Amino acid sequence: RLDVQWVGVLYNVTLSAEEQPVARRLLEPFSCFPVFIEEEQLHFAEEIAAEVLWPLFHYIPLSMLDADIDMVHKRWEGYTALNTRFRDTVLELAPLHTDLVWVHDYY
């Protein structure tokens, strides 16, 4: 038997700091653990994944040669912030060293 726990961002849902613990408690019985991140950081994370990481693994991202470096840094900060939130949420679940953690993205 495989016990599955879902950790992910709730897209198109904006919750206040007070509402987030309520959402977490409502989803927990279903083994769902939301990751909350500011919309701007999520947007930047998605852009760097789509415009840098995906092309990097499929071909050379020549568009990066003419990139706005300040914007790339903002996007990278959003990407690392999102991944840090995922890491923290997974670690809160106290996985065992024998647990399998499957990281999946839609890119």
Backbone torsions as a table, in degrees:
resi	resn	phi	psi	omega
1	ARG	NA	140.6	-178.3
2	LEU	-116.0	117.4	175.2
3	ASP	-88.2	127.1	-176.1
4	VAL	-113.7	135.8	172.9
5	GLN	-123.5	128.2	-179.7
6	TRP	-95.4	130.1	175.3
7	VAL	-124.3	121.3	-178.6
8	GLY	-167.6	170.9	179.1
9	VAL	-83.9	138.9	173.5
10	LEU	-88.3	97.5	-177.9
11	TYR	-71.6	146.6	178.1
12	ASN	60.3	26.4	176.9
13	VAL	-128.9	120.7	177.8
14	THR	-110.5	116.9	-179.3
15	LEU	-119.7	141.8	176.4
16	SER	-72.6	167.4	178.5
17	ALA	-59.4	-32.1	179.4
18	GLU	-74.7	-30.8	-178.1
19	GLU	-81.1	-23.9	-175.8
20	GLN	-61.0	-45.8	177.3
21	PRO	-62.5	-32.9	178.5
22	VAL	-65.4	-46.1	178.2
23	ALA	-60.9	-41.5	-180.0
24	ARG	-61.2	-44.8	-179.8
25	ARG	-65.9	-36.8	-179.8
26	LEU	-70.5	-32.2	-177.4
27	LEU	-87.2	-25.2	-175.1
28	GLU	-56.5	-40.9	179.1
29	PRO	-60.6	-18.8	178.6
30	PHE	-97.5	11.9	-177.8
31	SER	59.3	35.6	177.4
32	CYS	-114.3	129.4	-175.8
33	PHE	-127.7	104.6	-175.2
34	PRO	-74.4	149.0	173.0
35	VAL	-108.0	122.3	-179.8
36	PHE	-103.9	131.5	179.9
37	ILE	-148.1	150.6	179.9
38	GLU	-62.9	143.7	-175.9
39	GLU	-58.5	-38.4	-179.3
40	GLU	-65.0	-42.5	178.7
41	GLN	-65.8	-38.3	177.2
42	LEU	-62.7	-43.5	178.6
43	HIS	-59.6	-47.1	179.4
44	PHE	-62.7	-41.1	179.9
45	ALA	-62.2	-42.8	178.8
46	GLU	-65.0	-38.4	-179.8
47	GLU	-66.3	-42.9	-179.3
48	ILE	-68.9	-34.0	176.5
49	ALA	-65.4	-43.9	-177.1
50	ALA	-75.7	-38.1	-171.8
51	GLU	-97.3	-16.6	-177.9
52	VAL	-122.0	-59.5	-172.0
53	LEU	-67.1	-47.2	179.8
54	TRP	-61.0	-50.8	177.7
55	PRO	-61.3	-35.9	-179.0
56	LEU	-59.7	-36.9	-179.5
57	PHE	-87.7	-3.2	-180.0
58	HIS	-119.1	-28.6	177.4
59	TYR	-169.7	172.7	-178.9
60	ILE	-75.0	123.2	-178.9
61	PRO	-76.9	80.7	-179.0
62	LEU	-60.5	-23.9	178.2
63	SER	-61.8	-22.0	-179.7
64	MET	-69.3	-21.2	-179.3
65	LEU	-64.4	-30.7	-179.7
66	ASP	-107.2	19.0	-173.0
67	ALA	-73.8	151.0	172.1
68	ASP	-76.7	107.0	-173.3
69	ILE	-60.5	-38.3	178.4
70	ASP	-61.9	-40.5	179.3
71	MET	-68.8	-38.0	177.6
72	VAL	-60.9	-41.7	178.9
73	HIS	-64.6	-40.8	177.6
74	LYS	-63.0	-43.4	179.0
75	ARG	-63.8	-41.2	179.0
76	TRP	-63.0	-40.3	177.6
77	GLU	-62.3	-41.3	176.6
78	GLY	-63.4	-42.3	179.5
79	TYR	-63.2	-46.1	179.9
80	THR	-69.3	-34.2	176.9
81	ALA	-63.2	-43.5	179.2
82	LEU	-63.1	-45.5	-179.9
83	ASN	-66.2	-34.5	175.7
84	THR	-64.0	-41.4	177.9
85	ARG	-63.3	-42.0	177.0
86	PHE	-61.4	-47.4	179.7
87	ARG	-57.0	-48.3	-178.0
88	ASP	-62.1	-40.5	-179.6
89	THR	-66.3	-42.5	178.4
90	VAL	-64.2	-43.0	-179.3
91	LEU	-66.2	-29.8	175.6
92	GLU	-62.8	-25.9	179.3
93	LEU	-77.7	-4.7	177.0
94	ALA	52.6	61.0	180.0
95	PRO	-66.1	147.7	175.5
96	LEU	-79.7	159.5	179.5
97	HIS	-65.6	-16.1	178.2
98	THR	-93.0	-5.8	-179.7
99	ASP	-72.2	149.4	175.2
100	LEU	-100.0	124.8	176.0
101	VAL	-111.0	114.9	-178.3
102	TRP	-100.8	117.3	178.1
103	VAL	-100.0	121.1	-175.9
104	HIS	-132.0	135.7	175.9
105	ASP	-128.9	158.5	-176.0
106	TYR	-86.2	3.2	178.3
107	TYR	-86.5	NA	NA
